[in-house]
C-alpha cells in the first residue's frame, strides 16, 4: 500500500491581500513620507484613499 505524500496545492492569498484584510490600520509611505497605499481599516480611521494618497503622513497624523 502506497501513501501519497505529494504536497497539495492551496491557493494562498498574496501578501498584499493579507495586509489589506487584516484588522489593523496599515499604510505604505514613500521616501518623502507620503502615503502611497492604505488598507480599509486605515481608510475607516483617517478617510478615503482618494483624499489622502500623496499627502505627507505628518499632515494626516498631526491632529490625532
Secondary structure, 3 states (H helix, E strand, C coil): CCCCCCCCCCCCCCHHHHHHCCCCCCEEECCCCEEEEECHHHHHHHCCHHHHCCCEHHHHHCCC
